[in-house]
Every structure is written in C-alpha cells, then in structure tokens.
Amino acid sequence: MTKLVDKLMESRLTRRGFTAAAAGAATLALTSCAPKNAQDTLAETGSTESAWKPASLEGGEWKTAACWLTCHCGCKNMAYVQDGKVVRQKTDDGHADTLECPQQRGCVKGRSLRQFVYGADRIKYPLKRAHWEPGGGDVTLRGRDEWVRISWDEALDLTAAELKRIKETYGNEAFGNVELVPAPLLAAYGGYVSMWGQQSKGAWPLVANTIKGSFFSAANDRFSLMDAQLVVLWGYNPIWGAGGSNTYYIQQAREAGARVIIVDSWFSPSCQALGAEWVPCRPTTDGALLAAIAYHMIENNLQDQDFLDTYCVGFDADHMPEGEDTKGNFKDYILGTYDGTPKTPEWASALCGTAPSVIRELAEAMATVKPMTLKAGQAPARNGNGDEFAHMLYTVGWMTGNVGRMGAEVSCADGSQGVQGGPGIVEEGWGTCDYFGVENVGCTGPRGDYTLEKGGYDSSVYYGIPGAQWWKAIKEGKHTDFVNGEHPVNIKCIYKIGLGAQFNQNNDQTTAIEVLRTPGLIEFMVCSELVMSPDAQFSDIVLPAISPWEQKGGYTRTLNRETIVFSEQLIEPLYEGRFDFDIMKDLADRLGIDSSGFITGSTEADGYTIMADAVYCDPETGEYSPLVTVTQEDVDTYQLGIEPHEGMVSFGDVIKNGGYQVERSKGDAHTYIAMKDFVDDPEANPLPTATGKLEIFSRALVDNFAVFHTTPKEPIATYKPSVEGFEEAAANRERDGLEGAVFQMISLHHVRQAHSHSAEVKSLNEMFANAALISSYDAEQLGLATGDIALIANSHGQTVRTVQASSRVMPGVVIIGQGNWTRLNEETGIDEGCNVNTLTGDHLGGQGQCQFNNVLVSIKKWDGELELDHLRPSVVVA
C-alpha cells in the first residue's frame, strides 16, 4: 500500500503550520486557521496589539457570538459589534492555544454567520401566500406564488384560526410536524402525527444499543488518540463534517507516529490534510470489504482469540449463546463453511473495487498494529444495508481486541464525540423554554416520542410515519405501521415552528412538492424561518424568526464534553423577527392553551438560565454539581428560572468569558476510555446487553429489528446487497451501458453548509462550488470535462450540476454535497438548485433509517444554461 503525501507531512506540523503545508486542501485554510493570540503577536511585533486588527475598528467591542449550526461542535466565535451591528467576525483567541486547553476555533460556516444573518434573503415581515385562503386556496401555486406582507396580529390570528378549523374538522391526526424537534404547542393542543426513524445516524443506534449496550460515548477521550499506533477512519471525513474542529487531534496522533488510513469512495480532503493512506471502497459495499478483512485475519490466525473468547459471544462454534445452532457463528460464515462462499479478498474486490493485495495489507495492519483506533463515520450506515455494515464493523474491530485501553477503540464517530468521547465534564442546564416540555400523548393517530435506549424503540408506542415515507404516506392516505399495521393517514396541516428544514432535507423531494401542490391534501402549511428557504417558499404563512445573535441570552449547544459556550445578545432583532417560543406563546393564548408546560417564566431568560444551571462532573465520584455560582441579584437581573446556588465560577465571569472550558492533561481524572471497566473485570462489570458481553451473534438484535416489519436483520453480521446499491448499478450497466442509472451517488456533508443552513451564503458558494465530482475516467467516457453541466437523473427526479472531473473519485461514483436548496424549473421539471433529495427515494428498511447514500443516477451532458450558485440571485421577497 503506497503511503501518500508523506513528504508533505515530513516537517513536524504545528497547528498554524498545518494550514500552509496541506497544499490542495483549500478548506483547511478556512476551517483550522485562526488569528494570532497575544503571545504570538508579542513575539513577532513586540506588541500585544493584534497585528491583523483593522485600524477602522473603533468604538465597538468584541463579544462571544453564538453558533447554531447543527454539528454541535461547540466552537467559539467572536463578533465585533459597532453601533449595534456586527461588522467583523473572528474565532476563539482568548487564551494561548495548547493541547491541554485548545482554542475552540470556528469553521468557515460559523465564521460566515454575519453574511447569513444580514443576507438579502432574510425574512423581514410576516407573509401570506397571495393565493392562499382558509382551506388551502390555490395550492398548485405553492413554491411559486407571490407574497403579501401582513401584520403579526393578522399572521397569528390566521394561523390560530386554521389550527382550530383543522382540529375541529379532522381531529389532531390532521396535524403533521415535519420535525427536527418536537412541537410542544401542538402536543399541548391535543397531539400530532410525527416522524420516526434515523436520518443522521443511519443504522448505528439500534445495532450499537443491542450488541454493545450503548451508542453514545462509544469513543475514547481525545488524549487516547495520541497513544494509537494506527488510526483507521472508515467513511469519515472529519475536516468537512461535524468533527472538523477535531481533525487537529487526529493530526496529533500522526505527529506522535501513528499511521493514518482512510477508507472511502474518494480521496477526501481529510486524506489530503492528514497525509493519510487511501483505501478505495465503493458505496454500499463496505461490509464486503470488512468481511474480507475478517477472512484474512482468520486464514492467518491473526485475530485476538483471547479477547474474543473472554469478552464476546458468537465468533466461533465454541462460543455461541446457549441454545443456538452452532452453525450460525461468524467464523464459519466468513470461511463459507456452510454457504459455500468464502469471503476472500478476491470475492470482496469484485464488489468493493479494492485490490485484493490492499485488502490483505489493511487486514494485516488492523490485526497486528496495536493499539489501533477504528472510527467509522455515520454515512456508510445511511443506506439499505447499513445495519449489516454497522454490525460488521464492530465485529471486525473486536476481532483485533482494541477495546478498553488507551489508544484502542472501535466506534462510530458521532458528531464531535467522534474524537471527544465520554460523558460531559461540563453540561448545560435547563432553560425556561423546552421543546420536550409537553409529551405528545393526546393524538390517537401516529405520533412520535421515540427513544434511543438500550432496547431501541418501545413497540408499545404508536410512533407515526418514518421520515423516508412521510410524503408517500400523505400522498397515498395510508401507512403500514409496525404496531397497528395499515392505517389511514389524513394529514391536512404541516407545522414547522422551530428548528429544522425538513422539507428540503427529507427524502423524496419530488413527492413532497407533488403532495403540497395536490388539491385536497395539505390545506395549511406554516413555517417560522430566518431566510426564504424552500421550507418557507412552500408555506402558506411565513413567520420571521430571529437568530441567536438577536436573543437576549444565547447558548451554543455542544457535544464537546470539555466546553460550554455562552453568548450575549449581539444585535437587536432585525426587522419584525421574533423568538420562536414567543410565537408559540402568542398562538397558545389564541388557542386557549396553557403554555406553562413548555415555557416557564420569561422567554428572554432562556439562554441565561441554561448557562446559570450548568453542572460540572466530579471525576472521582461521577456526580454532577452546580458549575456556576448564582446570586439572588443574578436571578433578579436576568429573570432566571432557578434558585440561587453555589458553584465553581461566578455567573458574571461566565458571561464575561463567553462560557467555560475545562483545562485538561493527559492521564487526568477526566480521562475516559470506553468499556474499560468491562475489559478490566467483565464478571463484575457486564455490559447492558442480553448476554452481558459484546454480541457478535445477537438474537436480541434479530428481535429488535423484527419490531419494525421492514427488512430483517441476521443475528451475525453478513453482507447483503443494498437496494440501489453496487450490484444493481452493475446490472443496469450491463443492460443499458452508460445510458441508465449506473452511477452510485453519495450525498456528503459539504464544507460550505451545515445541511441547508448557509447554503445561499454567496461567499461560501464562490469559494466552495459543490460541483458534481466524478472520476476523470467516467468523464472521458461520458464526453464531459470540468466546467460542463450534467443532467443527473433517476426515477425519483432530475437535477443539473456543474461537473468536476477528478482522479480522486472512484469510477462509477458521483459525489454531491447535500443541503442545496431546491430550485424547480417549472417548465422543465428539473431542479436547478441540485438538492440531492430530488434524487432520493422512499426506501424503508432496518430501523427506519433514511437511505441517502444508496442512490443510482444517470449522468449525461446538458446543453442548457445554468447560473453558478454565487452568481444566482438570492430568493428575496420584495
């Protein structure tokens, strides 16, 4: 296996040198570079004045700026507020940048929020669709209608009246919450239909919860990485995704001598920046590659048999659970003892596209280099066979014995916890506004409230409609539920007041538009939004929201266990924007609802109360106690919804410092190693699984998946072809040549946007084009060159995108960043915005995971014109 870009990394890279050295990784210059701290400036200039600070910045002050991107990394951004406006941004430079107390640097998206908040597409006033009237009006004009500016009183009156009418006419089953978060107003009003299933995490949660006893906190502490001799990142591109701010820690492992290998369908920016070795693997075939790795280990007796015998069940015939057929063990499946198909590297290579010699070398490295850290991204489990992949990755990882020790880890990289595993050292408290404050129990139709506890979903609860089939169920007026079988669906109102952009981000965009434009289906859609996103464009009433910069006290929710970030209000609310919970409260008053279940006290005190109620974990006892000292004066000044109490730091200091960060050191009492107690003494510390051990064979997993009545799960990890996977692409190519749906599309998290957030920030559009990446070989075969426009289509929809031909992409694969806004050409039916969900279908399987990465498309040259994203006009309501 060739080691790539070694010369690039020969010099010992400092964090600031990291940017300049990673030539070709343009994103890194924006995601990891930071302003100099005072120490740097003093050394270079003899002055502590920031050398880069523009001279024109006078009369204002730097304040901690909230970042509300959905990655929850907890980065700390700063904003210069002058005359009531944010005129500059920078990132965390409040202290020296050390490994023990690293600066919490923002990414390019977080540091472009000024352009988002002040963007031309900001919604200024309440709006009513021109041709809407109670009952729907002309619904065929949704998404292309004109708008009428109305007052807040009129907007709230109309919304409340429609909610009343729909409830009285159809019952609470007619309310549908297209949710990222629950709808407490509708819950208090009698309940609503909600979604269930997995979007971001794919098939990971139920597999992890069942076979290892937990999904969260599966990763080790960040200091553990520095002890790893081998780091394998599987389908994980941290520099662009949620772990972007944590790529630094992986780099520290490499600096300490670790070998870094990335398995992916393309030579990603993380490969470039980390100087990692690339192992190519086609989408949906990761399980085949892992099975071949297991085969090579078994064939050469490289597996850690002592670990398997002691801590696992089901690896071989001698260690099967009592009462199970010994022929069902994993080892015999891999060897093909009973099915006649040995899972050899040659067998896998025909599927995954990885050379047999590379498979063997990867297997040798994973089995023999210890300690090894194996981190998988969530993306490979967001497809039709994602549950088998998740089970296979854990199984093969456990075969190496890398569990419960410093530097040794087998995990899914969940958000920022992908590198900073462990329970929170500091955690936020509860605010005065609570999306979860009212349980959704009143509706007799399908509803939500799912749980990710050990057993997966509670089958006694009627959950609702899976996200992947939400629009299909509304269109067909029925859905087959995993508890009550087939039942009618009669949703008449789509409600989105609060966070999320599910219309744009959910599967099956083509059906979504059809549903919203079909008379007799959706009679009312209401949305609160900052900008004129597709969710707003297709609504009937649009309510202008405010950003956290405009709220009285802000809190940046984070998965970073060491840091909590607090931000004060930076600017007054722009135009007529209002806080979502103030909107809910006014609607509650009009509907005769008691809002005290989800709003306690003042909405203006929400962010302050969250921070004032924060807690700190004692590393010796594991108990949490107040972090912040709150006086009666604090309670009175900020209208806090809590009592005074003693903590470790004053509330005034938290506000002044923009939060709190725990200073760490390697080996300190906060060090977290996943499953260490179990590995140290498995008898005294059994895992919360059916057997108390790591379950390579799991009957409980079969039973938990059977609840959903979708696709069954085998008790061991097996390789199964995915719907719209490689096997189907190969069959299509044999039948249709290059004319059919023969390319596998991956919709990845792109550096320029967090889902659909910031998708229309023009500077980010210009810097990061989000082109359709295809291999140079495929481009030549298709007669395409970089800069050409391609029509990308399948049975679900069609879109167009500028092409970038590259040798970094595997042949047969096309890569497009997800989150682009739908821009439907009404004459051609083509989505000219290239929302990847135009091309995703309504496939349902496993635990209801949305299948974003098993999408087959055709590609051909398109002769029409297409404006580049940064040159295209913003969606502005005149």
Steps between C-alpha positions, in 0.01 A plus 500: 500500500651828393540763764361822357619855557770395745737772385228753563492403865873444561540828682351484848186701451391749758132585509562821308741331260239235434316735265789600279637151465179334387523624143191416303277482808348840447241450771756470773614856458154605605404235750814480707684831464453749781608852592818525697470508874671762712808282555560460126454870433736601778772268368472632145432870550600585854143605570196318630280691255353255249707550185210424266234716668363755252573855610143604423357298785437765762221566743375143513585181686565133436231270638454126501272414211257210506539228238187296443618259230369146540844341541499601872879516515492787748738726314549849635458787257547868569319798349600865497189703578510864395200733516267208550629303202738206461772630268768232540538142615791297628534185702624400845826675589432577866782285632815325385433203276626186674422132483378519858269797433455532125332799346149408388536624146205550273472360149443693180124467541493633855729783405268602217189536713508878461423455132220259588339726761522808278431314175275636229267202541427580865127491571405844623126486569215252542388380158192341353497317172298713259266222385457327834176512691363288786471148365798533271408736220688431179753248628644446151685829543696396808868569448436747216228729631532869582505618860299753697646676801270479803519610862597271785148513641355392167758225456437360848122532467499321164729224628299443818174501305630238257629279782159520666313430176716201414470350847123544507460361149747211495634448851858514624602227254493774236801680654839395364824626650781494244741490785857538602357565847161426660206741475403587859218732391329223301568248777324729748218546249421130493784334310627458147645254252877494506790322338710213621816345364862599462640767272848608605604187687372250246486144630749546785284559812295182524798282404729664755239510774431128460839336437721720719247660734532864397541731205603826661840545665645214297815693415797543729630825641687718251829437679464130425564571132858599572575146618363337185754351264240460225195717433247368248222739399222315317270714287589794721607842369542700821647811346173569316250348739403551860843401624679765295629680807632168629717409203779663699494214752528237228794696367658480845484121478680516166755738647559244774572234240164343425422371152173649370288311246170624357251266333266691269363527148718801433832648601334746737630831633576318825728264307681800361526700821607206715736347246301180540513186291186447295321166468227538236164329558180530297185627675278230663782240482685585822370181660659288229837666555473445875403134449813448288712663769352251748576215256867595477526524878341158551697338217825616660389463863547873560184559703533566874348169604547561871297821477229330294477206740485721808287795398288396200235246408442345159837527331547125458308179564652459848369837620141511380222601742332207670223346293614643166605293199879497500499519120383860527834633627686783331824314427331230295303765309822676403670174399194395298480172689127460451400748227786400267623857453829582675517877552846525346669824394440396139127453570482841667710678238243426230244685713686779680761576235792475743797300373545164680857590592380824663233310693761260635736778601221690672400183685861440608529855630170492689580164659862555596553872571394575856351701641269582209220755490223414252246776443217467252292787371122494505469523121572133408202400716262737320400246238302182450753262658629745759396279791716214371792739448476635856492148644789393275721793597458434871563128447820544299617769739449270796696227322805724547445529877527878493254580776529655845858628484671830422538532126270203439147567378224374270227761457265700285613861472182669624529874455776664699497194726679329214822622662390622844333195645362473849229655715497877525744650746293816483143493377231758445198529724133543415367826367159660530393375153475129432418322174453179699290657775169346391472133412323427174239260640160635407491404134335166418677489166871437441728702721862524611702499821751236398786402727854387435529299818647154516213310344451743214141604447216424740264297283204584725507858376337595171781697349370645178643519152867434419676797349586316180130437426344813647395652169404166345267427793326837464466453125354150530294576811626194682801350669590158634612554857717253689250485788154533352553388142341700219316810614364813333706819477310826471751778566361839402743735674880508481642681801858627530539760771847450642823344384565296189448504124343163446317582179834559328692235693264204503493218247289507185487870419310439176209340686512777761437765236229288342324458836509871580359591158223240488154638586333317786816399682683769701270792582742702710876522543650743750870564551724718712833573332794736484543494124283416201595132495298240304310425822385862500448521125247214506313624808175696517587715802864589567599643839835684523719351771810642662847354525674428832701817437176692555385313811554640847731221605643236272632154561694292249393141549799273473616140509843622614528352847758754616337827397178693522463823304282791605421802290318819586269679263708662225236702316136595535252282308509591133188623328195336661664172598392324819626214720332167416374447855343847507315400184385178664386683813288745303345218301434311823313801638284515186429127521421504871800282583699515822857556380657451842583140409762616252568861599583563865554862583650748256604391150771767517660312788533171310866519397607654830323228697655222294844633582425584864374146558808332347666218691849356549586131533719399793755261344532299820132437570342555160241722668391833354484820703436866406772655288386860535450703815167681467405777740157644569613810314574281196156341526332840515714665231465226241155367607654155544263212547715343775591558863835649614773243560875460546727377220858513376490822298291815528220569254662833418824329399313253279332786315825696474703201377236367263458170680728258675772262388661222704877488479614142444818297513582154374412236756298736719200389701261596219659254257235277348565161342189329367422163660815507715320367808357212296839407357666525843240275664224365273339298780461796732414746223287324238374701207129590480444244222293182509811294571702758689768477230577643157256320273648389171200266489190677632154349513382819671601696190283279281206556734552876525508540124197275457293760687506729198381248240729653237811300409625223730838499671715188527634405846856538368641760265460392138545668167175576319459704181322830555204625304647743244842367591803391301351172380199679354727758337707224340187328368374828358833563330499156342150563366507873418867590466566858611144608419337356811513565874847353534679751725492477880435842653628598844348809661761614747515775760668783316745752641293798387176424680356321801217313332298778330625764743728754327427337164433842349791694653656626178860526620490134606334411169786667314781348706356147507310424184343169609531361149406147402828312549553210260808303405711621210446161336121531518516856375692392193257217431205739531660774291507737796769737623538709812267797471243323283142468623355154551141383525486259795179299515321185612146380554462732801588830331750695296747777569795677337844580631838621384747213471846471653701212359758363741730204547409516870161331442443131433358417157126445514453746787362855499531720808279802572477695823156486660304805618465697178163671474247362254447739207244340278480612138124499454523449124745209490437344842875502562637603837762758404611541863621138518340394826616139522165403651350557158675170422435305823208261519272373776683175575425372848705241681663397823408734784357757260830662409485750214696366206698791365807314371347223290380708207553399137501771235565549132734775384512669161608831360241778519503777244290751691630797695552492875594789725773428749377503857686813602371693198140387531267757662396437857140408574367836611142603572450852369 
